[in-house]
Amino acid sequence: MDANPLNFLVLCAVGAAVFFYVLYGVVRAATRDGIIDATRQAEKAKASGDESELRG
């Protein structure tokens, strides 16, 4: 019995798992950076007294 088809399926599953784990990390880091940036921008607008920067 040849295990090549099984090996191929396992390799694809492991590759997909690694890909999605890396993608999850990238999305999570980008979300974190966006929240930090928005918080800094809101604090900067509050400190300068310019509420128009908070609206967009």
mmCIF file of the N, C-alpha and C atoms, coordinates in Angstrom:
data_MODEL
# 
_entry.id   MODEL 
# 
loop_
_atom_site.group_PDB 
_atom_site.id 
_atom_site.type_symbol 
_atom_site.label_atom_id 
_atom_site.label_alt_id 
_atom_site.label_comp_id 
_atom_site.label_asym_id 
_atom_site.label_entity_id 
_atom_site.label_seq_id 
_atom_site.pdbx_PDB_ins_code 
_atom_site.Cartn_x 
_atom_site.Cartn_y 
_atom_site.Cartn_z 
_atom_site.occupancy 
_atom_site.B_iso_or_equiv 
_atom_site.pdbx_formal_charge 
_atom_site.auth_seq_id 
_atom_site.auth_comp_id 
_atom_site.auth_asym_id 
_atom_site.auth_atom_id 
_atom_site.pdbx_PDB_model_num 
ATOM 1   N N  . MET A 1 1  ? 0.848   -1.190 0.000  1.00 0.00 ? 1  MET A N  1 
ATOM 2   C CA . MET A 1 1  ? 0.000   0.000  0.000  1.00 0.00 ? 1  MET A CA 1 
ATOM 3   C C  . MET A 1 1  ? 0.882   1.238  0.000  1.00 0.00 ? 1  MET A C  1 
ATOM 4   N N  . ASP A 1 2  ? 0.572   2.114  -0.910 1.00 0.00 ? 2  ASP A N  1 
ATOM 5   C CA . ASP A 1 2  ? 1.358   3.342  -1.058 1.00 0.00 ? 2  ASP A CA 1 
ATOM 6   C C  . ASP A 1 2  ? 0.742   4.453  -0.211 1.00 0.00 ? 2  ASP A C  1 
ATOM 7   N N  . ALA A 1 3  ? 1.553   5.186  0.510  1.00 0.00 ? 3  ALA A N  1 
ATOM 8   C CA . ALA A 1 3  ? 1.051   6.232  1.408  1.00 0.00 ? 3  ALA A CA 1 
ATOM 9   C C  . ALA A 1 3  ? 1.152   7.626  0.795  1.00 0.00 ? 3  ALA A C  1 
ATOM 10  N N  . ASN A 1 4  ? 1.492   7.714  -0.475 1.00 0.00 ? 4  ASN A N  1 
ATOM 11  C CA . ASN A 1 4  ? 1.653   9.037  -1.084 1.00 0.00 ? 4  ASN A CA 1 
ATOM 12  C C  . ASN A 1 4  ? 0.394   9.899  -1.036 1.00 0.00 ? 4  ASN A C  1 
ATOM 13  N N  . PRO A 1 5  ? -0.782  9.382  -1.364 1.00 0.00 ? 5  PRO A N  1 
ATOM 14  C CA . PRO A 1 5  ? -1.979  10.243 -1.268 1.00 0.00 ? 5  PRO A CA 1 
ATOM 15  C C  . PRO A 1 5  ? -2.233  10.727 0.156  1.00 0.00 ? 5  PRO A C  1 
ATOM 16  N N  . LEU A 1 6  ? -2.019  9.848  1.123  1.00 0.00 ? 6  LEU A N  1 
ATOM 17  C CA . LEU A 1 6  ? -2.207  10.232 2.515  1.00 0.00 ? 6  LEU A CA 1 
ATOM 18  C C  . LEU A 1 6  ? -1.180  11.273 2.932  1.00 0.00 ? 6  LEU A C  1 
ATOM 19  N N  . ASN A 1 7  ? 0.047   11.087 2.539  1.00 0.00 ? 7  ASN A N  1 
ATOM 20  C CA . ASN A 1 7  ? 1.095   12.061 2.853  1.00 0.00 ? 7  ASN A CA 1 
ATOM 21  C C  . ASN A 1 7  ? 0.764   13.421 2.247  1.00 0.00 ? 7  ASN A C  1 
ATOM 22  N N  . PHE A 1 8  ? 0.255   13.418 1.039  1.00 0.00 ? 8  PHE A N  1 
ATOM 23  C CA . PHE A 1 8  ? -0.098  14.676 0.375  1.00 0.00 ? 8  PHE A CA 1 
ATOM 24  C C  . PHE A 1 8  ? -1.204  15.398 1.142  1.00 0.00 ? 8  PHE A C  1 
ATOM 25  N N  . LEU A 1 9  ? -2.213  14.661 1.569  1.00 0.00 ? 9  LEU A N  1 
ATOM 26  C CA . LEU A 1 9  ? -3.315  15.282 2.313  1.00 0.00 ? 9  LEU A CA 1 
ATOM 27  C C  . LEU A 1 9  ? -2.838  15.830 3.653  1.00 0.00 ? 9  LEU A C  1 
ATOM 28  N N  . VAL A 1 10 ? -2.005  15.083 4.339  1.00 0.00 ? 10 VAL A N  1 
ATOM 29  C CA . VAL A 1 10 ? -1.484  15.547 5.623  1.00 0.00 ? 10 VAL A CA 1 
ATOM 30  C C  . VAL A 1 10 ? -0.616  16.775 5.423  1.00 0.00 ? 10 VAL A C  1 
ATOM 31  N N  . LEU A 1 11 ? 0.214   16.776 4.409  1.00 0.00 ? 11 LEU A N  1 
ATOM 32  C CA . LEU A 1 11 ? 1.072   17.920 4.117  1.00 0.00 ? 11 LEU A CA 1 
ATOM 33  C C  . LEU A 1 11 ? 0.233   19.157 3.789  1.00 0.00 ? 11 LEU A C  1 
ATOM 34  N N  . CYS A 1 12 ? -0.816  18.988 3.025  1.00 0.00 ? 12 CYS A N  1 
ATOM 35  C CA . CYS A 1 12 ? -1.707  20.119 2.706  1.00 0.00 ? 12 CYS A CA 1 
ATOM 36  C C  . CYS A 1 12 ? -2.390  20.642 3.963  1.00 0.00 ? 12 CYS A C  1 
ATOM 37  N N  . ALA A 1 13 ? -2.835  19.754 4.827  1.00 0.00 ? 13 ALA A N  1 
ATOM 38  C CA . ALA A 1 13 ? -3.507  20.178 6.055  1.00 0.00 ? 13 ALA A CA 1 
ATOM 39  C C  . ALA A 1 13 ? -2.547  20.935 6.970  1.00 0.00 ? 13 ALA A C  1 
ATOM 40  N N  . VAL A 1 14 ? -1.338  20.446 7.100  1.00 0.00 ? 14 VAL A N  1 
ATOM 41  C CA . VAL A 1 14 ? -0.345  21.120 7.943  1.00 0.00 ? 14 VAL A CA 1 
ATOM 42  C C  . VAL A 1 14 ? 0.028   22.471 7.337  1.00 0.00 ? 14 VAL A C  1 
ATOM 43  N N  . GLY A 1 15 ? 0.194   22.522 6.029  1.00 0.00 ? 15 GLY A N  1 
ATOM 44  C CA . GLY A 1 15 ? 0.498   23.784 5.357  1.00 0.00 ? 15 GLY A CA 1 
ATOM 45  C C  . GLY A 1 15 ? -0.611  24.808 5.537  1.00 0.00 ? 15 GLY A C  1 
ATOM 46  N N  . ALA A 1 16 ? -1.846  24.358 5.410  1.00 0.00 ? 16 ALA A N  1 
ATOM 47  C CA . ALA A 1 16 ? -2.982  25.266 5.596  1.00 0.00 ? 16 ALA A CA 1 
ATOM 48  C C  . ALA A 1 16 ? -3.052  25.747 7.040  1.00 0.00 ? 16 ALA A C  1 
ATOM 49  N N  . ALA A 1 17 ? -2.777  24.870 7.991  1.00 0.00 ? 17 ALA A N  1 
ATOM 50  C CA . ALA A 1 17 ? -2.802  25.265 9.400  1.00 0.00 ? 17 ALA A CA 1 
ATOM 51  C C  . ALA A 1 17 ? -1.739  26.323 9.687  1.00 0.00 ? 17 ALA A C  1 
ATOM 52  N N  . VAL A 1 18 ? -0.554  26.136 9.157  1.00 0.00 ? 18 VAL A N  1 
ATOM 53  C CA . VAL A 1 18 ? 0.522   27.118 9.353  1.00 0.00 ? 18 VAL A CA 1 
ATOM 54  C C  . VAL A 1 18 ? 0.150   28.446 8.700  1.00 0.00 ? 18 VAL A C  1 
ATOM 55  N N  . PHE A 1 19 ? -0.371  28.396 7.484  1.00 0.00 ? 19 PHE A N  1 
ATOM 56  C CA . PHE A 1 19 ? -0.761  29.608 6.769  1.00 0.00 ? 19 PHE A CA 1 
ATOM 57  C C  . PHE A 1 19 ? -1.803  30.396 7.556  1.00 0.00 ? 19 PHE A C  1 
ATOM 58  N N  . PHE A 1 20 ? -2.844  29.716 8.042  1.00 0.00 ? 20 PHE A N  1 
ATOM 59  C CA . PHE A 1 20 ? -3.904  30.419 8.766  1.00 0.00 ? 20 PHE A CA 1 
ATOM 60  C C  . PHE A 1 20 ? -3.441  30.911 10.130 1.00 0.00 ? 20 PHE A C  1 
ATOM 61  N N  . TYR A 1 21 ? -2.510  30.214 10.751 1.00 0.00 ? 21 TYR A N  1 
ATOM 62  C CA . TYR A 1 21 ? -1.970  30.686 12.024 1.00 0.00 ? 21 TYR A CA 1 
ATOM 63  C C  . TYR A 1 21 ? -1.171  31.966 11.831 1.00 0.00 ? 21 TYR A C  1 
ATOM 64  N N  . VAL A 1 22 ? -0.374  32.015 10.767 1.00 0.00 ? 22 VAL A N  1 
ATOM 65  C CA . VAL A 1 22 ? 0.392   33.231 10.460 1.00 0.00 ? 22 VAL A CA 1 
ATOM 66  C C  . VAL A 1 22 ? -0.557  34.364 10.091 1.00 0.00 ? 22 VAL A C  1 
ATOM 67  N N  . LEU A 1 23 ? -1.574  34.071 9.291  1.00 0.00 ? 23 LEU A N  1 
ATOM 68  C CA . LEU A 1 23 ? -2.565  35.079 8.922  1.00 0.00 ? 23 LEU A CA 1 
ATOM 69  C C  . LEU A 1 23 ? -3.276  35.625 10.160 1.00 0.00 ? 23 LEU A C  1 
ATOM 70  N N  . TYR A 1 24 ? -3.624  34.751 11.101 1.00 0.00 ? 24 TYR A N  1 
ATOM 71  C CA . TYR A 1 24 ? -4.246  35.162 12.350 1.00 0.00 ? 24 TYR A CA 1 
ATOM 72  C C  . TYR A 1 24 ? -3.343  36.134 13.106 1.00 0.00 ? 24 TYR A C  1 
ATOM 73  N N  . GLY A 1 25 ? -2.056  35.835 13.173 1.00 0.00 ? 25 GLY A N  1 
ATOM 74  C CA . GLY A 1 25 ? -1.112  36.713 13.863 1.00 0.00 ? 25 GLY A CA 1 
ATOM 75  C C  . GLY A 1 25 ? -0.994  38.072 13.200 1.00 0.00 ? 25 GLY A C  1 
ATOM 76  N N  . VAL A 1 26 ? -0.980  38.083 11.881 1.00 0.00 ? 26 VAL A N  1 
ATOM 77  C CA . VAL A 1 26 ? -0.871  39.350 11.149 1.00 0.00 ? 26 VAL A CA 1 
ATOM 78  C C  . VAL A 1 26 ? -2.111  40.206 11.368 1.00 0.00 ? 26 VAL A C  1 
ATOM 79  N N  . VAL A 1 27 ? -3.283  39.602 11.278 1.00 0.00 ? 27 VAL A N  1 
ATOM 80  C CA . VAL A 1 27 ? -4.531  40.352 11.473 1.00 0.00 ? 27 VAL A CA 1 
ATOM 81  C C  . VAL A 1 27 ? -4.617  40.860 12.907 1.00 0.00 ? 27 VAL A C  1 
ATOM 82  N N  . ARG A 1 28 ? -4.218  40.033 13.853 1.00 0.00 ? 28 ARG A N  1 
ATOM 83  C CA . ARG A 1 28 ? -4.266  40.444 15.257 1.00 0.00 ? 28 ARG A CA 1 
ATOM 84  C C  . ARG A 1 28 ? -3.319  41.613 15.531 1.00 0.00 ? 28 ARG A C  1 
ATOM 85  N N  . ALA A 1 29 ? -2.114  41.560 14.960 1.00 0.00 ? 29 ALA A N  1 
ATOM 86  C CA . ALA A 1 29 ? -1.152  42.645 15.150 1.00 0.00 ? 29 ALA A CA 1 
ATOM 87  C C  . ALA A 1 29 ? -1.638  43.932 14.486 1.00 0.00 ? 29 ALA A C  1 
ATOM 88  N N  . ALA A 1 30 ? -2.218  43.817 13.303 1.00 0.00 ? 30 ALA A N  1 
ATOM 89  C CA . ALA A 1 30 ? -2.724  45.001 12.605 1.00 0.00 ? 30 ALA A CA 1 
ATOM 90  C C  . ALA A 1 30 ? -3.882  45.635 13.370 1.00 0.00 ? 30 ALA A C  1 
ATOM 91  N N  . THR A 1 31 ? -4.750  44.806 13.939 1.00 0.00 ? 31 THR A N  1 
ATOM 92  C CA . THR A 1 31 ? -5.858  45.316 14.734 1.00 0.00 ? 31 THR A CA 1 
ATOM 93  C C  . THR A 1 31 ? -5.343  46.030 15.977 1.00 0.00 ? 31 THR A C  1 
ATOM 94  N N  . ARG A 1 32 ? -4.372  45.421 16.639 1.00 0.00 ? 32 ARG A N  1 
ATOM 95  C CA . ARG A 1 32 ? -3.783  46.032 17.842 1.00 0.00 ? 32 ARG A CA 1 
ATOM 96  C C  . ARG A 1 32 ? -3.155  47.379 17.502 1.00 0.00 ? 32 ARG A C  1 
ATOM 97  N N  . ASP A 1 33 ? -2.396  47.424 16.412 1.00 0.00 ? 33 ASP A N  1 
ATOM 98  C CA . ASP A 1 33 ? -1.745  48.675 16.014 1.00 0.00 ? 33 ASP A CA 1 
ATOM 99  C C  . ASP A 1 33 ? -2.769  49.743 15.640 1.00 0.00 ? 33 ASP A C  1 
ATOM 100 N N  . GLY A 1 34 ? -3.857  49.338 15.002 1.00 0.00 ? 34 GLY A N  1 
ATOM 101 C CA . GLY A 1 34 ? -4.904  50.295 14.647 1.00 0.00 ? 34 GLY A CA 1 
ATOM 102 C C  . GLY A 1 34 ? -5.591  50.873 15.870 1.00 0.00 ? 34 GLY A C  1 
ATOM 103 N N  . ILE A 1 35 ? -5.839  50.040 16.859 1.00 0.00 ? 35 ILE A N  1 
ATOM 104 C CA . ILE A 1 35 ? -6.468  50.519 18.092 1.00 0.00 ? 35 ILE A CA 1 
ATOM 105 C C  . ILE A 1 35 ? -5.536  51.472 18.827 1.00 0.00 ? 35 ILE A C  1 
ATOM 106 N N  . ILE A 1 36 ? -4.263  51.126 18.897 1.00 0.00 ? 36 ILE A N  1 
ATOM 107 C CA . ILE A 1 36 ? -3.284  51.994 19.564 1.00 0.00 ? 36 ILE A CA 1 
ATOM 108 C C  . ILE A 1 36 ? -3.185  53.327 18.840 1.00 0.00 ? 36 ILE A C  1 
ATOM 109 N N  . ASP A 1 37 ? -3.151  53.293 17.520 1.00 0.00 ? 37 ASP A N  1 
ATOM 110 C CA . ASP A 1 37 ? -3.057  54.524 16.733 1.00 0.00 ? 37 ASP A CA 1 
ATOM 111 C C  . ASP A 1 37 ? -4.296  55.398 16.921 1.00 0.00 ? 37 ASP A C  1 
ATOM 112 N N  . ALA A 1 38 ? -5.475  54.789 16.939 1.00 0.00 ? 38 ALA A N  1 
ATOM 113 C CA . ALA A 1 38 ? -6.707  55.557 17.129 1.00 0.00 ? 38 ALA A CA 1 
ATOM 114 C C  . ALA A 1 38 ? -6.756  56.179 18.523 1.00 0.00 ? 38 ALA A C  1 
ATOM 115 N N  . THR A 1 39 ? -6.283  55.446 19.520 1.00 0.00 ? 39 THR A N  1 
ATOM 116 C CA . THR A 1 39 ? -6.252  55.976 20.876 1.00 0.00 ? 39 THR A CA 1 
ATOM 117 C C  . THR A 1 39 ? -5.307  57.172 20.978 1.00 0.00 ? 39 THR A C  1 
ATOM 118 N N  . ARG A 1 40 ? -4.148  57.050 20.371 1.00 0.00 ? 40 ARG A N  1 
ATOM 119 C CA . ARG A 1 40 ? -3.190  58.166 20.377 1.00 0.00 ? 40 ARG A CA 1 
ATOM 120 C C  . ARG A 1 40 ? -3.759  59.386 19.662 1.00 0.00 ? 40 ARG A C  1 
ATOM 121 N N  . GLN A 1 41 ? -4.431  59.151 18.541 1.00 0.00 ? 41 GLN A N  1 
ATOM 122 C CA . GLN A 1 41 ? -5.014  60.258 17.789 1.00 0.00 ? 41 GLN A CA 1 
ATOM 123 C C  . GLN A 1 41 ? -6.112  60.940 18.613 1.00 0.00 ? 41 GLN A C  1 
ATOM 124 N N  . ALA A 1 42 ? -6.913  60.153 19.318 1.00 0.00 ? 42 ALA A N  1 
ATOM 125 C CA . ALA A 1 42 ? -7.975  60.733 20.146 1.00 0.00 ? 42 ALA A CA 1 
ATOM 126 C C  . ALA A 1 42 ? -7.382  61.529 21.308 1.00 0.00 ? 42 ALA A C  1 
ATOM 127 N N  . GLU A 1 43 ? -6.327  61.018 21.926 1.00 0.00 ? 43 GLU A N  1 
ATOM 128 C CA . GLU A 1 43 ? -5.678  61.743 23.017 1.00 0.00 ? 43 GLU A CA 1 
ATOM 129 C C  . GLU A 1 43 ? -5.047  63.038 22.519 1.00 0.00 ? 43 GLU A C  1 
ATOM 130 N N  . LYS A 1 44 ? -4.470  62.980 21.344 1.00 0.00 ? 44 LYS A N  1 
ATOM 131 C CA . LYS A 1 44 ? -3.851  64.175 20.752 1.00 0.00 ? 44 LYS A CA 1 
ATOM 132 C C  . LYS A 1 44 ? -4.916  65.228 20.452 1.00 0.00 ? 44 LYS A C  1 
ATOM 133 N N  . ALA A 1 45 ? -6.064  64.789 19.932 1.00 0.00 ? 45 ALA A N  1 
ATOM 134 C CA . ALA A 1 45 ? -7.140  65.721 19.622 1.00 0.00 ? 45 ALA A CA 1 
ATOM 135 C C  . ALA A 1 45 ? -7.723  66.326 20.898 1.00 0.00 ? 45 ALA A C  1 
ATOM 136 N N  . LYS A 1 46 ? -7.834  65.527 21.934 1.00 0.00 ? 46 LYS A N  1 
ATOM 137 C CA . LYS A 1 46 ? -8.338  66.034 23.209 1.00 0.00 ? 46 LYS A CA 1 
ATOM 138 C C  . LYS A 1 46 ? -7.390  67.063 23.804 1.00 0.00 ? 46 LYS A C  1 
ATOM 139 N N  . ALA A 1 47 ? -6.097  66.765 23.713 1.00 0.00 ? 47 ALA A N  1 
ATOM 140 C CA . ALA A 1 47 ? -5.101  67.669 24.284 1.00 0.00 ? 47 ALA A CA 1 
ATOM 141 C C  . ALA A 1 47 ? -5.068  69.006 23.548 1.00 0.00 ? 47 ALA A C  1 
ATOM 142 N N  . SER A 1 48 ? -5.295  68.980 22.236 1.00 0.00 ? 48 SER A N  1 
ATOM 143 C CA . SER A 1 48 ? -5.263  70.218 21.472 1.00 0.00 ? 48 SER A CA 1 
ATOM 144 C C  . SER A 1 48 ? -6.610  70.934 21.502 1.00 0.00 ? 48 SER A C  1 
ATOM 145 N N  . GLY A 1 49 ? -7.654  70.254 21.993 1.00 0.00 ? 49 GLY A N  1 
ATOM 146 C CA . GLY A 1 49 ? -8.976  70.872 22.065 1.00 0.00 ? 49 GLY A CA 1 
ATOM 147 C C  . GLY A 1 49 ? -9.695  70.890 20.753 1.00 0.00 ? 49 GLY A C  1 
ATOM 148 N N  . ASP A 1 50 ? -9.213  70.171 19.766 1.00 0.00 ? 50 ASP A N  1 
ATOM 149 C CA . ASP A 1 50 ? -9.832  70.143 18.438 1.00 0.00 ? 50 ASP A CA 1 
ATOM 150 C C  . ASP A 1 50 ? -10.680 68.874 18.324 1.00 0.00 ? 50 ASP A C  1 
ATOM 151 N N  . GLU A 1 51 ? -11.972 69.015 18.514 1.00 0.00 ? 51 GLU A N  1 
ATOM 152 C CA . GLU A 1 51 ? -12.866 67.863 18.471 1.00 0.00 ? 51 GLU A CA 1 
ATOM 153 C C  . GLU A 1 51 ? -13.134 67.400 17.044 1.00 0.00 ? 51 GLU A C  1 
ATOM 154 N N  . SER A 1 52 ? -12.838 68.212 16.026 1.00 0.00 ? 52 SER A N  1 
ATOM 155 C CA . SER A 1 52 ? -13.093 67.798 14.646 1.00 0.00 ? 52 SER A CA 1 
ATOM 156 C C  . SER A 1 52 ? -12.203 66.642 14.240 1.00 0.00 ? 52 SER A C  1 
ATOM 157 N N  . GLU A 1 53 ? -11.021 66.492 14.876 1.00 0.00 ? 53 GLU A N  1 
ATOM 158 C CA . GLU A 1 53 ? -10.141 65.366 14.551 1.00 0.00 ? 53 GLU A CA 1 
ATOM 159 C C  . GLU A 1 53 ? -10.723 64.052 15.027 1.00 0.00 ? 53 GLU A C  1 
ATOM 160 N N  . LEU A 1 54 ? -11.560 64.084 16.037 1.00 0.00 ? 54 LEU A N  1 
ATOM 161 C CA . LEU A 1 54 ? -12.151 62.867 16.565 1.00 0.00 ? 54 LEU A CA 1 
ATOM 162 C C  . LEU A 1 54 ? -13.227 62.319 15.641 1.00 0.00 ? 54 LEU A C  1 
ATOM 163 N N  . ARG A 1 55 ? -13.853 63.169 14.873 1.00 0.00 ? 55 ARG A N  1 
ATOM 164 C CA . ARG A 1 55 ? -14.966 62.733 14.020 1.00 0.00 ? 55 ARG A CA 1 
ATOM 165 C C  . ARG A 1 55 ? -14.507 62.083 12.729 1.00 0.00 ? 55 ARG A C  1 
ATOM 166 N N  . GLY A 1 56 ? -13.277 62.200 12.375 1.00 0.00 ? 56 GLY A N  1 
ATOM 167 C CA . GLY A 1 56 ? -12.857 61.481 11.194 1.00 0.00 ? 56 GLY A CA 1 
ATOM 168 C C  . GLY A 1 56 ? -12.007 62.253 10.299 1.00 0.00 ? 56 GLY A C  1 
# 
